Every structure is written in C-alpha cells, then in structure tokens.
C-alpha cells in the first residue's frame, strides 16, 4: 500500500509527464479565464446599477472606466485623506459647522460616482433645486446654469462665461481646470462641488462629504487628469432641513472659491425666487 508521500510523488510525476502537461495548463487557463469573465460580469453589473453618467451607459462606458480611468483613481481607502489640504485658512462659518450625525454614507463608482446609502428624502429635492436656482438668481453676474460637462445628463452651476474668460478675474486655477463647472446635484440628491483646500479639509473631517476618486493630490503624477482638480468633493445628500442649512453654507463657500468673489451664505432654499 502506497504511503501518502508516494501518492503525492506519483501525482506530481503524472502532471509533469508530456502527455498531461498540456491538459493541466489548459485547465488552469480555462479556470483563470472563467474567473476573469465572472469578475467582468459582476463589475459591469455594478457599473450599470449606478445609472447614467457622463460616459456611455453600456459596455463601452464600462470598458472606458475599467481600462482608462480606474488605473488613475485613488483607492477607496484614501477618499477621506486630507493631508494635502492646509490645516488653517477656513473661515469661522465653516469651522463652526457641526459634525454630521452617524456614519458616512456609502459611495460607489468613479464615473458615474453615486451615493448608495443614507439618501436624502424626496421632499429635499425641491429645496435643493431652489438652492441651486436661487444662487444664480441672487448672483447673476457671477453664475450661470447649463448642462454639466461631467455628467452630461443634467444642469450644473458654472462660473459665468464673462468671469471665466476675463484675464483680470481672480478665479482660481481649479475653475479653469473644471472649465467653469462649480458643481451639480444628482438624481440620488448627492452633490459634487469644488471647495477651497482649507474648506475641503473641514468638510471632510466633519463627515459632510469625501473626495471624488479622481481628485488626487496636486503632487500626484495623475493630478488634474480628466479635468478633475484636487478639491472635487461628493457632498452627501441632506437628510433634513437642518442639513439643508449646512449645504447652503457649503454651496456658498464653493461659489466664493470658484468665482474668486466672496458671497454671503444667505442663499434661499425654502422657496423659489
């Protein structure tokens, strides 16, 4: 009767024999291919589940993200990193914002980038639309609303064309990288916005949002790739009127940074102007 060691040696010799070597290699290859196809299928289904965004909503869009965008994105574990943002410089109104209640919302995707948990209730939608629309009405010389360059499916808030094209304006480099886009809201009521580095640090630390995975630090080899600068944040959707007040402050600070013009935080959201 063969010992266990003898049986193992016999199996190894069998595998190494010329007749079986090709069969084993082929079996391993088929197994690896099946695993790869399974991963691709699951990942594609995850991409489709996020809904339409700026890329084609099909296999081509998924391939673009997988092959040409994801390799340049920061890891999920780094989206709350603020070490490249300054510790000082945020105004008192931002420093006095409360810490957001509960855990952070769960986000998925890169393009599109969506909030998957702790969604804002539907009654917040009209308030948020009021906030964005009223910002333009209250500051017509600074802002305009037009189709998002990132999302391509809905409107976004922009630095006015006159201000963006003026060589005398004090708009930051970030506004030129984004081609003037300040931010937009999604159908899930989450919001993408650009903030100043100091404000971005405060907002992330207080759990009101996190970095987009393409908003890599300026020191990265891949900074500003795909027209995304380093302070592009996802702000979690407001869950009640108290959080709408916080969003009002965050939006006002975003506008002040991107236009180079300080505005007050009195943007009306409770009604359409």
N, C-alpha and C positions, 0 to 999 in steps of 0.2 A: 504494500500500500504506500503510495507516494506521500511524502511529508508536505506540509504547506509550502515550504521553501522550494521544493522540487516542482510543485504545481505552478508556482509563480514563475520560475525559470522557464518551464515548458511553455507558458503563455507568452512570455517575452520573446522566446525563440520563434514561436509561431507568428507573432506580429512582425518580427524582423525578417521573416522569410520573404523572398522576392514576390511570391505569389499573393501574399496577403498585404504587403506594404501599401500597394495602390488602393486596395479596398479600405484600409484603415484611414489613409489620407483623405480619400473621397468621403468617407463617413464623417470625419471631423469637419471637412469643408462644408458639407451639407448642413451639419449642425450649426456651424457658425453663421452660415447664410440664413438659416431659419431664424436664428436669434436676432440677426440684424433686421430682417424683414419684419419680425414681430415688434421690435423697438420702433422702427419707422412707422408702422401702422398705428401704434399707440400714440406716438408723438404727433403724428398727423391728426389723429382724432382730437388730441388736446389743443392743437392749433385751431381747428375748425370750431371747437367748443367756445373759444374766446370771442367768436363773432367777427364781422368785417372790420378791417382797419385800413391802414394806408397801403398795404400790399394786396396783390390779387388774393381773393378769398377762395383758393383752390390749391391743387398740388404744387403749382408753380410758386405760389406765395410761400408755402411751407418750405420748399426747397431753397428759396432765397434766404429765408430766415436761418435755416439749418446750416447751409454751406457758406454763406457770405456775411451774415450778421452776427449770429451767436458766437462765432470764434472770437469776436472783438468785444463782446459784452463782459461786464464784471460779473463775478459769481453772485449767486443769491445771498451768500453769507456776508457780502460787503455792501449791500444796499443801504444799510444804516450807518456805514462808516462816515465819520465827519472829520477825520484827522487832517484832511487837506483844506478844511474851511477854518477861518480865523475864530478864535475864542471870543474876541471883542469886536464891537462895531455895530451890533444890532441896537436899534432904538428901544427905549423903555417899553413902548407899547407891545413890542414883540417879546421882550424878556419877561413881561408880566402875563403873557398868555398862560393859561393853566395847562397842566399835563393832561393829555387825552385819557379818558376813562378806559379801563380794560386793556386787553392785549391789542397788539397791532392787527390790522386787517391782513388777510392773506391775499397776495398778488400773484399773478401768473403771466407768463408770456414776456416777450420783448417788443415785438411788432406783430399784432397788437399787444398792448400792455393793459391788463384789466384787474379790477378788484373782485375777489371771489367770495368774500365773507363780510359780515357787518355792513351790509349795504344800507345806504340812506333810504328811508321810507319814501314811497311815491309822492307824498304830499310835499316833499322838499324840492321836487323838480321845478315847480313854478317859481319858488323862491330863488333857486339857483339861476334860472333863466332871467328872472328880474335883475339879479345881481350883475350878471354879465351885460345885459342890455342897458341897464341904467348906468353902468360905468361909462359906456360910450356916450350916452346922452348927457351925463354930467361932465364929461371931459372930451368934447367933440374935437378939440384941437390936437389932442394927444392920441386918441384911439380911433380905431375903426373895426368893424366886424366883417369878416369874409371867410371863405372856405379854408379850412385848416390845411396847411401844407404837409403836416404829419399824418393826419387821419384821412383827409380827402373825402369824408362822408358827411361831415357836419361843420358848422361855423366855429370860428375861433376868434379870440381877441388879438388884435395886432396893434403895434405901434403905427401911427398914421404914416402914410406914404411920404408926406411932406417932411415930417420929422426924420424919418428913416433916411431920406435922400439928402438931407441938409448936412453939409460939411461942418456947419457951425454948431450942430446939436451936440449935446453931452451924453448921448445914448452909449451904453457900454458895448464892448466887442461882442458880448453874448447876443445882443439884439441883432447884430449883423450876421452872426453865425446862424441864428434861427430864421433869418430873412424877415425879421419883424414880428414873428409869432410869439405872443406872450403866454398864451395858454388856451385850453379848451376843456369842456366837460364831455364826458362820455355818456352813453345811454344807461350805463350802470350807476351814473351820478358820481363817479370818481372824477378827479380833475388833474390835469397836467398843467403845471405852472413853472415858470422860471423865477427864481429868487436871487437876491444878492447872496454871496457866500456866507456872510455873517448871519443873515436871516435864515438861510437854509439850515445852518447848524442848529439854531434854536428850534426850528420847526421839526427837524428830525429827532432831536433829543427829547422833545416834548411829545413825541409819538403821533404828530398830526400827519405825517407822511414819510416817504422814503425816496431814495434816488431811483430814477429810471436806470435800467441796467446798462444803457449806453452813455450815461452821464459820468464817464470815468474822469479821474483827476487830470488836471492840466499837465501834470508831469508824465502822464502815461503816453506811450508811443501812439496810442489809438485815440488820443483826445480830439474832440470836435468831429469825429468821424460820423458820417451820415447826417451832418448838420445838427448834431445834438451837443450842446455845451455842457459844462461840468456841474451846473446847478439846476438841471431839469428834474423836477420832483413830481411824484404822484402824491396828491393830497387825498386822503381818504374822504369818502362822501360824508357830509354832515348828517347826523342821526336825529337831530332835533334843532329847535330854534336857538338854543344856547350855542351849539356848534356852528350854526349859520353866522353868528356874531364873530366867531373865531375865523371862519372862512372869509368874512368881509375884511378883516384886518389883513389876512394873508394875501388876498387879492389886491388890496390897496398897496401893500408893500411890493408886490410883484410889479404892479404898474409903475410905481415910483422908480424902481430899479431899472426896468426896461426902457422907460421913456427918458430917464435922467432928470425927471421933474418930480419933486415931492408933492404928493397929493394927500389930502386928509382921508381919514378912514370912515367917512360918512356916506359911503355908497349905500343907496337904498335897496333893500331886498324884499321888504314886506309887501310892496305893491309896485306895479309897473308905472313908470313916469310917462 
